[in-house]
């Protein structure tokens, strides 16, 4: 508002000086000055006004970038027809996982029908982000006339910023609890399998020796240690022995986006760090996370698969007020719920569900919540899960 008042005052001052100069000092020179001060702005106005519906902008970038590196963004400006365009002004935008974009880019399309340039933006926080065009204007060549082009702006580009999955140490009470629940369920599963095959009069065929290509989740680690060679289950009872890691990236409506993405990055790293150390210890797990089509549950039975799941998570935008669908998990021996905000119906249903004999909750950082005696967080100093 102040700038508009300053502009109006400046124009009125110039008009007053021209009036005094023309009618009281030098008439002919005053007419020349009036023509000089009116014609160029008018031509500049016509250029900018005519171009506002004849120029388009588009942006391109990679779908993923590593945290701490720079993402290269290409911007392309195109015009329709041969008439020269004075100046196109572009203001790029970026979400909270990237550094703020305040720079404006201006270019002219005189004889060219298309022009492009690239700029770089640094990725600061792991998570899903967007690159966009915040403002796009058609400007006159004098620089003070511009028309915002609201129609035809390109859709924001979704970009996943890849954080490093931490190498979690296995000397943690949380991991021991999960391993104990797996061993207990494994014993029950083995007894059920022996009974099943004895009833079918086909004993001794529920296991065979491991061959390359068999999924690690089918290995019976207890029997393998006894026989001193890897033994693979031929039954499906091992599915119930897998623990579940559920990633709940919950964000309140109206939450500070900059703080929210930091908490979400910590939680993603904690959950996938846990899955990674479990598979290294020979324990395959189920991993649940939200997508645009609902909750997805995948089996992580390969040391390389946490990195694949990470890319899938980073491809999804966090939807405010959306919880993970806990009814789709099925029966598991143990559940680890990684959530940005425990409490309410989410924790109550998890703890009361018959599908989860034991439940542990991971939060992004140490914090106290009413109603919880056991909360875990990943200490980034030594990469060990600790109790709050």
ZASETI-276001 format. One record per residue (C-alpha): chain; x, y, z. Coordinates in pm, 1 decimal, decimal comma, padded with zeros to 6 digits, m for minus. Each point is the difference from the previous one (the first is absolute). Layout:
% ZASETI-276001
['A' [X Y Z]]
...
% end
This chain:
% ZASETI-276001
['A' [00000,0 00000,0 00000,0]]
['A' [00281,9 00241,7 00085,3]]
['A' [00174,9 m00075,9 m00331,2]]
['A' [m00320,9 00077,1 m00193,3]]
['A' [m00035,0 00333,5 00178,6]]
['A' [00365,8 00080,8 m00075,3]]
['A' [m00055,3 m00082,8 m00369,3]]
['A' [m00308,9 00222,1 m00022,3]]
['A' [00178,8 00287,5 00173,2]]
['A' [00298,8 m00035,5 m00237,7]]
['A' [m00225,5 00010,1 m00308,6]]
['A' [m00186,8 00304,7 00128,0]]
['A' [00329,0 00175,7 00074,3]]
['A' [00129,8 m00067,3 m00353,9]]
['A' [m00328,7 00121,0 m00149,8]]
['A' [00016,3 00320,2 00205,5]]
['A' [00358,8 00070,4 m00108,7]]
['A' [m00092,5 m00056,0 m00367,7]]
['A' [m00295,2 00234,9 00034,3]]
['A' [00214,2 00277,1 00148,0]]
['A' [00277,2 m00053,5 m00257,8]]
['A' [m00239,1 m00005,0 m00300,1]]
['A' [m00224,7 00292,3 00085,1]]
['A' [00236,3 00228,6 00188,2]]
['A' [00357,2 m00073,3 m00117,8]]
['A' [00040,8 m00154,6 m00348,3]]
['A' [m00309,6 m00114,0 m00190,4]]
['A' [00161,0 m00185,6 m00291,7]]
['A' [00246,7 m00186,6 00217,1]]
['A' [m00283,1 m00081,0 00239,8]]
['A' [m00200,2 m00163,8 m00281,1]]
['A' [00303,7 m00210,2 m00092,4]]
['A' [00042,2 m00108,8 00361,7]]
['A' [m00369,0 m00087,4 00028,5]]
['A' [00021,6 m00211,0 m00315,7]]
['A' [00314,4 m00168,8 00130,6]]
['A' [m00159,5 m00082,4 00334,5]]
['A' [m00333,6 m00119,3 m00142,9]]
['A' [00080,8 m00191,4 m00319,5]]
['A' [00263,2 m00248,1 00134,7]]
['A' [m00210,4 m00103,4 00302,0]]
['A' [m00302,3 m00040,8 m00226,9]]
['A' [00194,8 m00221,2 m00243,9]]
['A' [00142,7 m00195,5 00293,8]]
['A' [m00353,1 m00048,1 00134,6]]
['A' [m00127,3 m00126,6 m00337,1]]
['A' [00290,8 m00248,0 m00030,0]]
['A' [m00063,8 m00142,4 00346,8]]
['A' [m00378,3 m00006,5 m00037,5]]
['A' [00010,0 m00169,5 m00341,1]]
['A' [00248,6 m00263,1 00118,6]]
['A' [m00187,4 m00111,5 00309,9]]
['A' [m00201,9 m00264,3 m00191,7]]
['A' [00272,3 m00096,2 m00244,0]]
['A' [00273,4 m00135,3 00226,6]]
['A' [00016,4 m00326,4 00192,7]]
['A' [00245,6 m00142,8 00249,9]]
['A' [00092,0 m00362,1 00082,5]]
['A' [00245,7 m00154,1 00247,1]]
['A' [00190,7 m00329,2 00008,2]]
['A' [00220,0 m00174,8 00256,3]]
['A' [00103,9 m00345,1 00123,7]]
['A' [m00243,4 m00193,6 00219,4]]
['A' [00255,7 m00056,6 00277,2]]
['A' [00298,8 00180,3 00147,6]]
['A' [00227,1 m00091,8 00290,6]]
['A' [m00020,6 00205,1 00315,6]]
['A' [00274,9 00263,0 00010,0]]
['A' [00044,2 00013,4 m00377,9]]
['A' [m00146,7 00239,3 m00257,1]]
['A' [m00294,1 m00067,3 m00227,4]]
['A' [00025,5 00145,6 m00349,4]]
['A' [m00325,2 00148,3 m00130,0]]
['A' [m00057,4 00092,6 m00364,9]]
['A' [m00245,5 00280,7 m00084,3]]
['A' [m00130,3 00042,1 m00354,5]]
['A' [m00184,4 00311,9 m00123,6]]
['A' [m00191,3 m00017,2 m00329,1]]
['A' [m00201,0 00257,0 m00194,5]]
['A' [m00264,5 m00020,7 m00269,5]]
['A' [00048,0 00200,4 m00318,0]]
['A' [00286,5 00216,7 m00125,4]]
['A' [m00079,4 00318,5 00188,6]]
['A' [00287,4 00076,2 00243,3]]
['A' [m00057,3 m00040,3 00370,3]]
['A' [00154,4 00266,1 00220,4]]
['A' [00088,2 m00183,1 00323,5]]
['A' [m00125,2 m00312,8 00173,1]]
['A' [00059,7 m00013,1 00377,4]]
['A' [00007,0 m00335,0 00182,6]]
['A' [00006,6 m00054,6 00378,1]]
['A' [00075,6 m00366,5 00083,8]]
['A' [m00138,6 m00159,6 00312,3]]
['A' [00101,8 m00299,3 00211,8]]
['A' [m00151,0 m00179,3 00298,9]]
['A' [00154,4 m00030,4 00343,9]]
['A' [00242,6 m00284,7 m00077,7]]
['A' [00193,0 00240,6 m00227,0]]
['A' [00167,2 00332,2 00073,1]]
['A' [m00223,5 00303,3 m00051,2]]
['A' [m00019,5 00151,2 m00347,8]]
['A' [m00015,6 00380,7 m00009,5]]
['A' [00183,1 00068,2 m00324,0]]
['A' [m00181,9 00132,8 m00309,2]]
['A' [00101,8 m00088,2 m00354,2]]
['A' [m00072,1 00227,7 m00297,0]]
['A' [00050,9 m00071,9 m00368,5]]
['A' [m00114,8 00145,2 m00330,8]]
['A' [m00144,5 m00173,2 m00304,6]]
['A' [00064,1 00227,1 m00296,8]]
['A' [00068,9 m00221,7 m00300,0]]
['A' [00007,0 m00334,1 00186,3]]
['A' [m00316,7 m00202,3 00045,7]]
['A' [00146,1 m00192,9 00291,9]]
['A' [00259,3 00070,6 00266,2]]
['A' [00117,8 m00200,4 00299,7]]
['A' [00229,0 00021,7 00299,7]]
['A' [00094,2 m00217,0 00296,8]]
['A' [00041,3 00072,9 00365,8]]
['A' [00099,1 m00211,8 00299,0]]
['A' [m00170,0 m00042,4 00334,7]]
['A' [00155,3 m00173,3 00300,2]]
['A' [m00179,6 m00293,5 00166,9]]
['A' [00008,7 00053,1 00376,6]]
['A' [m00238,1 m00256,3 00155,6]]
['A' [m00090,8 m00354,5 m00096,7]]
['A' [m00360,2 m00049,3 m00111,0]]
['A' [m00241,1 00076,6 m00279,9]]
['A' [00019,6 00354,5 m00136,8]]
['A' [m00120,2 00205,3 m00293,7]]
['A' [00157,1 00235,7 m00251,1]]
['A' [m00233,0 00257,0 m00154,5]]
['A' [m00037,1 00337,7 m00170,5]]
['A' [m00123,9 00236,2 00270,2]]
['A' [m00056,9 00304,9 m00224,1]]
['A' [00010,9 00052,8 m00376,6]]
['A' [m00036,2 00351,5 m00142,6]]
['A' [m00000,1 00177,3 m00333,0]]
['A' [00199,7 00321,9 00043,3]]
['A' [00054,4 00313,0 m00203,1]]
['A' [00351,1 00092,1 m00111,3]]
['A' [00011,7 00294,3 00242,3]]
['A' [m00027,6 m00236,6 00295,2]]
['A' [m00286,0 00157,0 00197,3]]
['A' [m00295,8 m00153,1 m00189,4]]
['A' [m00084,0 m00367,6 00058,0]]
['A' [m00301,3 m00227,9 m00036,4]]
['A' [m00022,2 m00321,8 00201,5]]
['A' [m00077,7 m00304,7 m00208,7]]
['A' [m00220,1 m00216,2 00218,8]]
['A' [m00129,6 m00241,9 m00260,8]]
['A' [00222,1 m00264,9 m00149,3]]
['A' [00255,5 m00024,2 00280,0]]
['A' [00169,0 m00343,1 00002,3]]
['A' [m00098,5 m00252,0 00264,3]]
['A' [00251,3 m00034,7 00285,0]]
['A' [00255,5 m00279,9 m00046,2]]
['A' [00022,6 m00261,4 00274,8]]
['A' [00360,6 m00066,6 00103,2]]
['A' [00123,1 m00248,9 00259,2]]
['A' [00296,2 00112,2 00210,4]]
['A' [00191,1 m00315,1 00099,3]]
['A' [00144,4 m00007,5 00352,8]]
['A' [00259,1 m00252,2 00111,0]]
['A' [m00149,3 m00302,3 00178,7]]
['A' [00195,7 m00027,8 00326,1]]
['A' [00196,5 m00312,9 00088,1]]
['A' [m00182,1 m00084,4 00321,1]]
['A' [00195,5 m00199,1 00256,3]]
['A' [m00155,6 m00330,7 00100,7]]
['A' [00087,2 00045,7 00369,3]]
['A' [m00341,6 00141,0 00086,7]]
['A' [m00270,5 m00123,0 00235,7]]
['A' [m00261,0 00073,7 m00268,9]]
['A' [00170,1 m00239,8 m00240,9]]
['A' [00027,5 m00265,4 00269,9]]
['A' [m00372,1 00029,5 00068,6]]
['A' [m00082,1 m00045,0 m00368,3]]
['A' [00239,1 m00295,3 m00031,7]]
['A' [m00153,5 m00166,5 00307,9]]
['A' [m00351,7 00034,5 m00142,0]]
['A' [00117,1 m00146,6 m00332,4]]
['A' [00167,6 m00296,9 00171,9]]
['A' [m00308,1 m00065,8 00213,5]]
['A' [m00230,5 00014,0 m00302,0]]
['A' [00246,2 m00210,4 m00197,7]]
['A' [m00021,2 m00277,7 00261,1]]
['A' [m00380,4 00010,5 m00010,6]]
['A' [00007,6 m00001,1 m00378,9]]
['A' [00234,3 m00299,0 m00007,5]]
['A' [m00227,1 m00196,2 00232,3]]
['A' [m00303,4 00082,0 m00214,4]]
['A' [00186,3 m00106,9 m00313,0]]
['A' [00109,6 m00332,8 00151,4]]
['A' [m00359,2 m00070,8 00101,7]]
['A' [m00125,9 00092,8 m00345,4]]
['A' [00239,0 m00234,3 m00178,4]]
['A' [m00050,3 m00283,8 00247,7]]
['A' [m00373,2 00013,5 m00067,8]]
['A' [00071,2 m00016,2 m00371,6]]
['A' [00241,9 m00295,0 00049,9]]
['A' [00277,5 00182,7 m00180,7]]
['A' [00260,4 00076,3 00267,6]]
['A' [00342,7 00133,5 m00079,0]]
['A' [m00086,7 00205,5 m00307,7]]
['A' [m00072,4 00333,3 00164,6]]
['A' [00363,9 00116,9 m00044,5]]
['A' [00271,4 m00028,7 m00262,4]]
['A' [00351,1 00138,1 m00035,8]]
['A' [00032,7 00361,7 m00114,0]]
['A' [00088,4 00067,0 m00364,5]]
['A' [00093,1 00337,3 m00151,0]]
['A' [m00308,7 00203,4 m00082,9]]
['A' [m00215,7 m00124,6 00288,6]]
['A' [m00154,2 00289,1 00199,6]]
['A' [00171,8 00057,9 00331,1]]
['A' [m00335,0 00016,3 00178,2]]
['A' [m00044,2 m00375,4 m00064,8]]
['A' [00318,8 m00095,6 00187,4]]
['A' [m00053,4 m00174,3 00333,6]]
['A' [00291,2 00148,2 00191,3]]
['A' [m00043,7 m00215,1 00308,9]]
['A' [00002,0 m00325,9 m00197,2]]
['A' [00286,2 00127,8 m00216,6]]
['A' [00215,4 00057,9 00308,2]]
['A' [m00066,7 m00355,7 00115,7]]
['A' [00080,6 m00158,5 m00336,5]]
['A' [00283,4 00249,1 m00072,2]]
['A' [m00135,2 00073,7 m00345,1]]
['A' [m00278,7 00227,2 m00122,5]]
['A' [m00340,4 m00168,9 m00003,7]]
['A' [m00301,7 00145,5 m00182,7]]
['A' [m00362,6 m00046,5 00099,5]]
['A' [m00233,0 m00154,6 m00254,9]]
['A' [m00310,9 00106,8 00190,4]]
['A' [m00148,8 00349,3 00032,4]]
['A' [00002,8 00016,0 00379,4]]
['A' [00301,6 00233,7 m00008,7]]
['A' [m00222,2 00287,8 m00117,5]]
['A' [m00147,6 00038,6 00348,1]]
['A' [00349,4 00010,7 00149,7]]
['A' [00090,9 00323,8 m00175,0]]
['A' [m00011,9 00311,7 00220,2]]
['A' [m00170,4 00309,0 m00138,5]]
['A' [00150,2 00348,4 m00027,1]]
['A' [m00278,7 00253,4 m00063,8]]
['A' [00100,6 00349,0 m00114,4]]
['A' [m00261,2 00259,9 00096,5]]
['A' [00098,2 00341,3 m00143,2]]
['A' [m00276,9 00191,3 00171,0]]
['A' [m00010,0 00378,2 m00041,5]]
['A' [m00252,2 00228,3 00166,4]]
['A' [m00181,3 00255,0 m00213,3]]
['A' [00159,8 00338,7 00053,2]]
['A' [00325,7 m00147,8 00132,4]]
['A' [00324,3 00185,6 m00070,6]]
['A' [00120,7 m00165,4 m00324,8]]
['A' [00368,8 00060,0 00073,8]]
['A' [m00020,0 m00176,8 00336,2]]
['A' [m00226,0 m00271,4 m00141,2]]
['A' [00241,8 m00106,4 m00276,3]]
['A' [00285,8 m00026,0 00251,7]]
['A' [m00204,0 m00233,3 00223,0]]
['A' [m00113,6 m00205,3 m00299,0]]
['A' [00357,3 m00041,2 m00124,6]]
['A' [00114,0 m00125,7 00341,2]]
['A' [m00288,0 m00246,1 00015,3]]
['A' [00060,7 m00136,0 m00351,2]]
['A' [00368,7 m00055,4 00081,0]]
['A' [m00084,6 m00165,6 00332,4]]
['A' [m00256,9 m00239,6 m00148,3]]
['A' [00211,7 m00104,7 m00297,8]]
['A' [00311,8 m00016,0 00216,7]]
['A' [m00186,2 m00249,5 00220,1]]
['A' [m00111,6 m00204,5 m00302,4]]
['A' [00355,8 m00000,6 m00132,8]]
['A' [00156,4 m00124,9 00322,6]]
['A' [m00272,7 m00265,8 00036,5]]
['A' [00075,1 m00149,1 m00340,5]]
['A' [00371,6 00007,1 00077,9]]
['A' [m00076,6 m00204,7 00309,9]]
['A' [m00190,7 m00250,5 m00214,3]]
['A' [m00349,6 00124,5 00090,1]]
['A' [m00216,6 00095,4 m00294,8]]
['A' [m00285,1 00239,8 00075,1]]
['A' [m00312,4 00153,0 m00142,5]]
['A' [00012,1 00373,7 m00064,9]]
['A' [m00317,3 00211,0 m00025,5]]
['A' [m00028,5 00356,5 m00131,5]]
['A' [m00256,5 00226,1 m00162,6]]
['A' [m00033,3 00068,1 m00372,4]]
['A' [m00254,6 00187,5 m00206,7]]
['A' [m00195,2 m00325,9 m00035,4]]
['A' [m00000,7 m00079,3 00372,5]]
['A' [00221,2 m00202,0 00230,6]]
['A' [00254,2 m00233,7 m00159,0]]
['A' [00163,3 m00291,5 00184,3]]
['A' [00320,9 m00140,4 m00145,7]]
['A' [00234,6 m00275,6 00111,7]]
['A' [00362,4 00102,9 00053,7]]
['A' [00205,0 m00318,6 m00035,9]]
['A' [00302,5 00136,0 m00183,8]]
['A' [00276,3 00231,2 00131,4]]
['A' [m00041,2 00225,7 m00304,6]]
['A' [m00377,8 00034,1 00024,7]]
['A' [m00014,0 00273,9 00270,9]]
['A' [00156,3 00237,8 m00255,3]]
['A' [m00269,0 m00095,3 m00252,9]]
['A' [m00278,0 00057,0 00254,3]]
['A' [00157,9 00336,0 00088,3]]
['A' [m00039,8 00119,9 m00360,1]]
['A' [m00364,1 m00109,3 00001,7]]
['A' [m00066,6 00191,4 00322,3]]
['A' [00171,2 00313,9 m00132,3]]
['A' [m00218,4 m00009,0 m00311,4]]
['A' [m00311,9 00054,5 00213,1]]
['A' [m00116,7 00337,7 00129,2]]
['A' [m00092,4 00015,0 00368,4]]
['A' [m00373,8 00064,1 00033,9]]
['A' [m00096,4 00199,4 00312,9]]
['A' [m00222,4 m00172,2 00257,0]]
['A' [00045,5 m00342,9 m00160,2]]
['A' [00090,9 m00299,9 00212,7]]
['A' [00125,8 m00332,3 m00122,8]]
['A' [m00271,1 m00265,6 m00045,6]]
['A' [00077,0 m00240,9 00282,1]]
['A' [m00281,2 m00241,3 m00094,9]]
['A' [00194,4 m00116,3 m00307,3]]
['A' [00298,8 m00140,7 00188,7]]
['A' [m00122,5 m00350,4 00070,0]]
['A' [00139,4 m00220,8 00275,8]]
['A' [00365,0 00042,7 00096,9]]
['A' [00217,8 m00111,0 00290,1]]
['A' [00101,7 00354,5 00091,2]]
['A' [m00082,5 00353,9 m00113,4]]
['A' [00225,3 00305,1 00004,2]]
['A' [m00200,3 00315,2 m00069,6]]
['A' [00217,6 00291,6 m00111,3]]
['A' [m00210,8 00315,1 00026,5]]
['A' [00060,5 00372,9 00004,4]]
['A' [m00276,7 00040,3 00255,9]]
['A' [m00112,5 m00285,7 00227,0]]
['A' [m00314,5 00013,1 00203,9]]
['A' [m00369,4 00013,3 m00071,1]]
['A' [m00176,4 m00274,0 m00189,9]]
['A' [00314,9 m00112,8 m00180,9]]
['A' [00188,8 m00128,1 00302,9]]
['A' [m00317,0 m00127,5 00166,2]]
['A' [m00095,5 m00223,1 m00289,7]]
['A' [00356,8 m00126,7 m00041,8]]
['A' [00029,0 m00100,2 00363,2]]
['A' [m00344,2 m00153,9 00011,8]]
['A' [00014,1 m00198,8 m00323,7]]
['A' [00010,5 m00379,9 00018,3]]
['A' [00220,4 m00004,1 m00310,7]]
['A' [00291,2 00154,9 00192,1]]
['A' [00107,4 m00198,2 00307,6]]
['A' [00268,7 00260,6 00072,4]]
['A' [00024,3 00361,7 m00111,7]]
['A' [00295,2 00240,7 00015,6]]
['A' [m00022,8 00365,8 m00103,3]]
['A' [00280,9 00201,3 m00159,2]]
['A' [m00011,3 00380,1 m00004,3]]
['A' [00235,4 00242,3 m00181,5]]
['A' [00166,1 00142,6 00311,6]]
['A' [m00020,3 m00031,4 00378,1]]
['A' [m00332,3 00132,6 00127,7]]
['A' [m00245,4 m00096,7 00272,7]]
['A' [m00359,2 m00094,2 m00083,6]]
['A' [m00274,4 m00075,1 00251,8]]
['A' [m00105,0 m00362,3 00010,0]]
['A' [00328,3 m00143,9 m00125,3]]
['A' [00259,8 m00172,0 00211,5]]
['A' [00212,1 m00129,6 m00289,3]]
['A' [00092,9 00228,1 m00287,1]]
['A' [00313,3 m00042,1 m00211,5]]
['A' [00207,6 00238,4 m00207,0]]
['A' [00316,5 m00035,2 m00207,4]]
['A' [00294,9 00172,6 00164,5]]
['A' [00184,7 00148,3 m00298,9]]
['A' [00322,4 00033,1 00200,9]]
['A' [00068,9 m00373,2 00014,2]]
['A' [m00288,0 m00136,4 m00215,7]]
['A' [m00160,6 m00203,4 00279,4]]
['A' [m00369,7 m00014,8 00086,8]]
['A' [m00055,2 00134,5 00350,8]]
['A' [m00301,9 00019,8 00222,3]]
['A' [m00143,0 00342,1 00078,4]]
% end
